[in-house]
Amino acid sequence: MTNSTQRLWLIGPKNIQNSLLLGYLQQNIDYSCAIIDPYTKADNHNIKAEHLICMDGSSLNYERFQQNLEWLPPNNKVFFINLDTDKEHERLLQWPNVCGFFYKGDSHNHISHGLASILKGELWFSRKLLSRFVVSNRKNPSKIPDSIYALTKREKQILNLSASGAKNAEIAAALNVSTHTVKTHMYNLFKKIDVSNRIQAINWAKEYLPAQDVA
């Protein structure tokens, strides 16, 4: 019996091709499936975080893809079917919830196999496509300032907790120290990283302080 939380929504036309695909997927991945045509923001009240989203590329252009992605809840895994082999859709790789591309002519079995991988947390893109994306988006990382080496482990912990939104009292409780001690450490680290307030320190931490450095 299909679990009610396991649902796949196909955004695209209600035609025989999509109905056949959903029937095949429902049998092979044990998800209940339904078509949304047309899709509007009002449909989001039916879409839960664990649901899968499939977009039919045969009836949409890149601008509509982007609009749909902007409207959708941010945590749903999204994959595309019936894409052309041109490169316009490759810009969709920038969206962190986009998990796979399937092209016109791909068999139901191929889509089902790729979707099974997506459900395991994998991505379903060609190696050539991923290589082009990596090459075009690579850049040298920000230079680590020498001041980071002057920070003590405790100062890094306090700075990291501040960056997560914790207040001084919460930091003191987490580290089992007094709020006065936290304020003293904050004052010292402000001087070391050459900032004048908490907001600047938080922005500095987000740019330069890796999480592993404060564990």
N, C-alpha and C positions, 0 to 999 in steps of 0.2 A: 504494500500500500504506500502511495506517495506521501512523504512528509509535507505537511502544509507550509512549513517554513522554506521548503525547497521549491522555489518558483523561478521560472525564466520568463522574462517579458521581452517580446520581439517588437521593436519599434519599426514599423514598416507596413506596406500594403497588405490587406487581407486577400491574398491570392492563393491559387492552388499550390504554387511552389513553396510558399512559406508555411502553409498548412501541412504539407507533406513533411517538410523539414522538422517542424515542431512535433509531429506525430512520431517521427523517427527518434528524435532526441528524448522525448518523454519516455520512450521504451528503453533507451540505452543509458540514460544518466539518471533515471528515476526522479525527474523534476516535473512538476506540473507546469504547463506552458500556456501562454496566452499572447495574443497580438494586440498592440496598442496602435490604433490608426484613426485619426492623427494623434500624436503625442503633444500634450500641453502640460504646463506646470501643475495644473490641477490633478493630474494623474499621480503625482508624487504621494498622495495620501494612501495609495494602495501599495507603494513600493517600500519594502523593508530593507534594512542594511544588508541582510544576508542574501537578497535576491540577485539574480544575474540579469544583465541587460544586454540584449543583442540588437544591433542597429543594422538595418538593411541598406547597404550602400548603393543599390540600384536606383533608388528614387530620391537620394539626397545628395547635395553638394557639400563641399568642405565647410562653407559658412553655416549651413544647417547642422552639420555634425557638431560644430563648435557650440552653437546655440543650445543644442540638446544636452551636451556635456555640461554647460553652464547651469542648465535647469535641473539636471539630475542631482539627487543626493550624492555627496562626494565619496561615500564609502562603498558603493556598488561596483563590482567588477563588470567591465564593459568590453564586449568584443564586437567586431564588425564582420558582416558577410557580404558577398556579391560585390566586392570592391574591384575596380579596374586596376590594371597593372601599372598605371601611371604613378608618379611620385607625389601627387598633391596631398594624398591622405597621410603621408609619412609624418607630417607636422603633428598629427594626433598622438604620436609617441611621447610628446611632452606632457601629456595628461597622465598622472600617476595611476589612475584607475583603469586605463585602457590596457587590456591584457592580451589581445590577439587580433590578427587580421586573417580573414579567409576571402578567397577571390572567386570571381565568376568561374563556374565550371568545377569548383571543388565539390567532391562527392559528399553525400550525407555521412558516410563512414569516416571520411577525412575530418569533417567538422566535428563529429562526435569524439574522435580520437584526440583532436586538439583541445576540445572543451574539457575532456577528462584530465588533461595535463593542467589546464587553467585551474580546475577545481582543486588540484594538488598544490597550488601556489606558484606554478610555473608560468612563463610567458610563451605565447605562440606567435613568434615572428621569425622570418627567415634570417639566416646568418648574415646575408648581404645587407639586408635592411638594418639590422642591429649594428653592423660594422659602420655603415654610412652615418648612422645616428651618433654613435660614439665619437667618430672622427670629427664630425661637424660640431659637436658640443664640448669637446675637450678644451680645457684651458689650464694654464699654470695656476696652482693653488695660491692663495694669499700668503705672502711671506710672513712667517711667524716672527713676531717682534721679540727682541731679546728680553723684554720685561717679563715674559711668561716664565722664564727660568728663575726669576727672582721671587716668584710667589711660592709660599710654603704650601704643603698639602692641605692644611686647614683653610688657608685663604682660598685655595681653589675650590674646596668643598663649599665654602660660604658663597663664593661667587657663582658657582653652579646652582645652588639652591635659590639664590636671588634671581637668577635667570629663569628658573622654573616658576617664579611668581611668589615664592615664600617670603613672608615678612620676617622682621628680626626676631620676634617672639617664637615664630614657627621654626626658624633656623636654630635658635637656642635650644628648643625642645628636641629637635632632631639630632643635634650634636651633643646634647646633655651638657651645655655650658650656659652661662648667664647672658642676658641680653647686652650687658655692658661689655662682655668679652667679644660678642659679635660686632658691636659698634667699633670696638678698638681694631679688630681685624679689618673691618670695612675701611676705616680711616687709613690704615697702613697700606692696604692693597690699592686704594685710590691713588696714593702717591706713587706706588710702584708702576702702575700702568698708565699714569699720567691722565687721569680723568678727574672731573670735579663733582660728579653726582652719580646717583644710583643708576639712572637711565643710561648714562654713557658707559658705566661699568657693565651693565647687562648687555648692551650692544657689542661691547668689546668681547665679552665672554662668548656670545653666540658666533662671533666671527673667528676667534682665535683659540678658544679653549675646547679641545676635544673632550667628550664625555669620559673617555677612558683615563684622562689625566686627573680626574677627581674621584675616582672610585675608591 
